[in-house]
Amino acid sequence: MNLLAPVEPRYGHDSLADVLPTALAALGVPGAEDVLNLAAELDGVRRIAVVLLDGLGWHQLPLAALAAPTMTDIVEGRLGLARPITSGFPSTTPVSLVTLGTGTAPGRHGIVGFNLHRPGTDQVVNHLHWTGEPDPADWQPIPTAFTRAHEAGLAPTVVTNPRFAGTGLSQSAYRGARLGPGVEADAVAEEMLAALPESRLVYGYLPDVDRAGHDFGIATPEWHQAAADADRLVTRLVDALPPDTALLVTADHGQLNIPPEFRLDLADQPALTKGVAFVTGEARVRYLHTVPGAEADVLATWRSVLGDRAWIVPREEAVAAGWFGPVPESHLQRIGDVVAVCRDRWILLASNHEPARLGEMVAFHGSSTRAEMEIPLLVVRR
């Protein structure tokens, strides 16, 4: 299997956006649809626990098998069932968290990249460090699945690092839920289990695998330890789930180790910055906001310099291809005039205006390859 082949997001039938709508349907929320066709597996459940393991894509699970025996048992059918679904696009954490939380494709909720230019301003919104402006209710106006759950009386709970409470990203993804604190695997498990008697929908987030991949690389000892910690969280939940409860485990994206020879820094390519007012997105997917009248020249230059290292198209073509799902007019300008989606293992660094640490990372994600886009859906029924 070619893990570098492109995979289209399967919105509306087999994607991360469909997880919570399916859970709400199983819990009897009016109007919710069983998009993932899990009615038989979830028949009769009264509570659902959902875990998102940041960075643990479907194709990383075999690499984690020895460190993650419980998830291996689920994948191999001894403890539950498993199949791959897709993340949204770009395959990156802020986009995916809001895609999961709202149950909609990125184009609709508007968080269509890691860093986005705020139209009409000089501001670039970094969604992991988003406090203050723009107002989350304006920037991401779609009601979340947790709001729907709250209105239906499910008393939803989200367990995540308490330092994220009140940030723009948390409000965009989780509004409507009670926030519970949990940083390490054991704390997340304990808080989720404590919430289940009163909360019929409980969600927990663990960043460990993603962080280890970025810092050390996939399949390193540090990465295997992070996978073991993630498996311990899943194991504790499986062992202690109430009898009327199901567990759904998924991820936000996979990852790829990027060799040094596949790294191109825009700071070393002055031709690629000519006519460009803002470079946003991230290393695997770049959005180019051009100065007036420069779009055609920028498009031609980037295609000439990068060749087959990236899919480089005007915004209209990227939107028409369906990668973001439908994009309303109010969100179009966030994408940029030109879109550059890296192929193979290429990344496009921007050291002249992004932190140097990004160039030191080992594993990356964000693009459309199978390794990045395909994520697990694991189902365990107590």
N, C-alpha and C positions, 0 to 999 in steps of 0.2 A: 504494500500500500504506500502510495506517495503522500507523505505527510505534508509536503510543501505545495500540493495541488490546491487551488482555490475551492472554497465551499461557500455556497450561498446560504445566508441565514434563512431558516425555515419558520418564519413568523406565521402564526395562525394555525400551526398544526404540530410543530415539534421543536420549539425554541424555549429559551429562558423566559421570554415574555409570557409563555403559556403555563408556567408552573403554578403561580398563585391563583389565576382564574380557575384552574383545574382543582386546586385545593378548596377554594371557596364553593365550587359546585358540589364537591363531595360532602361539604359541611352544610349544604342546604341553603346557601345564600341565594336569594331570588335573582334571576338574570345571569348568574354565573354559568359558564359553559365548561364542560369536561373536554377541553381542547386536546389534552394528551391521551384521551381514551383510557383513563385509569378507573372507570366506574366499577369494573369487576374487582380490581385489587383494593379499592377504597370503600367498597360497599359496607355500610354499617359503622364506619368509624365516626367518632364524635369529636376527636381531637387530632390535629396534625402538627407535627414538628417538622420544620424545614431548616436544613443546615446548608450554608454556602461556604465551601472551602476554597478560598481565594487561590487561584493559580493551578489547581489540580484538575487539568483537563482530562478528557477521556483517554487520550493517548499517553498520558503520563501514568495512568493507573497500573499498567503492566510493569513499569519501572519501579513502582512503589510496592509491588506485591509482597515481597518478603518483609517489609516494614509495616505493612497494612493488612494483616490477616483477615480482619473483619470485613473490610471493604472488598477484599479478594473473594471471600465467601459469598458476598452479595453478587459480585460480578459473575461468578461462576455458577450462580443459581442455587447454592446450598442454603442461603439465608434470606434471600429475597429475589428481586428481579432488577435487571439493569439494562439500559440502552443509551446510546449517544443521542443527544439533542444538540442544538447549536446555540451559541451565544448570539447576542445582537452584534451589530457592526457600528463602529470599530470594536474589536474584542479587547476591551480595556475596562478597568474596574469601575470608574464613575458611571460610564455608560451602562454597564451591566447591572450595577446595583439599582439604578433608577428603572431600568428595563424590568428587572424582577419586581421591584416594589410597586410599580404602576401597572404591570401586566400589559404593557404596550411597547411597540417598537420605538427605537430611538428617535426617528423622525417626528413622531407624534409628541413625545414628552420633551424633546428639544435638547437633551444632554447628549449631543452627537459627537463628543470628543473629550479628551482629557483636558486640554486647554482650548478655550474658544474665545474668539474676538467678540466683544460686545458691540453690536452695530451702533454706529453713531457716536462712539466714544473712542478713546485711546486705551481702554481697559482690555486686558486679556484675563479671562476668568479661569483660574486654576481650580478645578472642582474638588481636589483633595484639600485645599487650603482656602476654602470659600467661606468667608464670614462677611457680614455686612452686605454691601451692594454686589450684584443685583438682588432684589428681593426674591427669595425662593418661590414665593407664591406667583410672581410674575414670570420669572425665568423658567419655572417648571410648573405650569398651571393644572396639570392633569391630576385628578383625585387618585390617591393610591389605593391599592388593594387592601391595605390595612385600614384605611378610612371606611371602605365598604364593609370590612369585617367588623369594625367597631359599630357601625350603624346597624349591623345585623345582630349585635349582641354577643359577638364572639370574644370580646375583651382581648384583642391581640397584643402580644408582647414581642419586642425586638431586643435581642441580647447582643450587645456589641461593646466596643471600647468606650467607656464613659467620656473620654476626651472628645469624641465625635458628636456628643449630644449638643443640639442647638446649631450645628453647622448647616450651611446651605445644602450640602449633599444629604445629610441625614433628614432634613426637613423635606427635601425633594423625594426621597426614597421611602421614608418611614412614617410620615405624618399620619396620625390616626392611631398609632400604636403606643403603648406604654414602653419606655426604654428601660431595660435592665442591664446592669453592669456585668461585663465579662471580657477579660483580656486573654488569659491563657486557656488552653483546652479544658482543663478540669473546671475552671470557674465558669466557662460558657456552659458546660454540661450541667453543673449544679444549678445555675440560674434558670436554664431551660426547664429542667425537671421540676424545680420549685414552682415555676409558673404554670405548668400544665394542669394542675387541679382546677385553677380558676380561669385560665386562658385556653380557649379551644384552638387558637392558632398561635404557635410560638416559632419564632425565627431566630437562628443564631448564626453569627459570622465569625470566621477564623481566618486571619491573614497569613499564617505562618508559612505555608508552602510557597506562596507568591514571594514573600520576603526572602526566603532562602534561595529561591531560584534567581532572583535579581542579584543578590549579594554574592552567591557562591556558584550558582549554576545547577542545572537539573542533574540528578543522579549522583551528586556529591554526598559525602557523609552528612553534611549539614542539612541537605535537602531531604535525605532519607530520615533524619531525625524529625524534621518538620512533618513529613508524611506520617511517621509513627505517632506524633502528637495528634494529628488530625484523625488518625484511626482510633486513638484512645477516646477522643470525643464521641465518635460514632459508636464505639463499643459501649461506652457508658450509657448512651441513650438507648441503644438496642436492648441492653440488659435490664433497664429500669423503666421502659415505656409502660404506661398504664394499659390495661387490656383492650381498651377501645380506641387505641391510638395508632397512627401510622407515622412513619418517618420517611421523609423525602430528602435525599442528599444530592446536591448539585454543585456547580462551580460557576465562576464568572468568565473564565477563559482558560486556555492552556498557555504554554510558553515554548520558546525556542532558545537554545544557546546560540549566541552570535559570535562567530570567530572574528578576530581583529581585521582580517582582510575583507570582511563584509561591512565595514563601518565607514561611512562617508560623512564628513563634517561640512556643513554648509559654510562654516567660517573659512574653510579652505577653498571654497568654490565661489568666487565673487560673481561669476556669470549667473549663478542661480539666485542671487539676491537682487539683481538688477530689476527694477520695476515692481518689486514686492514690498508692500507696506508692512504687512504682518505675516509671520510664519507661526501657525498654531498647530493643534493636534498633538502628536508625539512622534517618536522616532520611527515607528512602523507605518504611520499614516500622517501625512502632512497636508494641511490646508493653507493655501497661498492666497492672501488677500492682496490684490494688485492695486497699483496706483491707477487713476483713471486713464483709459486708453491703452494700458499695457498688457491686458490679458492675453491677447493673441501672441505677442512676443514672448511672454513668460511661458506660455504653453509650449511654443516651439523650442525655446531654449532648454527647458527641462527635459523634453522628449529627446532632444539631440544629445544632451550631456549624459542622461541616465540610461537611455536605450531601453533594453528589456529588463533593467533592474527594478522598474516600477511601472505600474499602470497609471498613466498620467492623462487626466481628462478634465474638461470643463465641468463646473458644478452641475449643470443641467444633465449631462450624460451620467454622472455618478448617481444623481437622484433617480433618473429614469431607469437605471439598472436595478433599482429596488433594494440596494444594500441597507438603506436606513429605514425601509418601509415608507409609507406616504409621509411627505414633509409639507406641512402647511406653510403658507407664505410667510407667516411670522417667524419661522425658524430657518428659512432658506439662507439668509445672509450669514448665519453662524458657520456654515460649511466652508465658505471661502470660494473665490472665483475659480481656482484650479485645485484639483485633488490629486495627490500623489500617494498611491498605495504600494508599498514595497512588496516585491516578489522575492521568492527564494528566502535567503536569510539576510537580506540587505536591511540596513537601518540608515536613517538620515538624522544625524545629530545636529544640534544647533547650539554649539558651545558659546557663541557670542551673546546669547541671551537666555540660555537655560542653565541650570546648575551643573557644575562639573561632575557631580556624582553620577549623573545619567550616563556619561561616557565610560564610567567605571563599572557599570552593571554588566552581568554576564548573560542573563536570560532576559528576553523581551517578549512583548506580545502587542496586539493591536490590529494586525493585518488579517487577511482573509484565508490564510492557509488552514488546512485540516487540523494541524497540530494546535493552532490557536483558537479556532472557531468551535471545534467539537468538544462538548463538555458532558459529564455524566448526569444521568438521571437514575439514581438508585432508590428503590422502594422496598421498605421493610414493614410488614404488617404484624403487629403484636397480636 
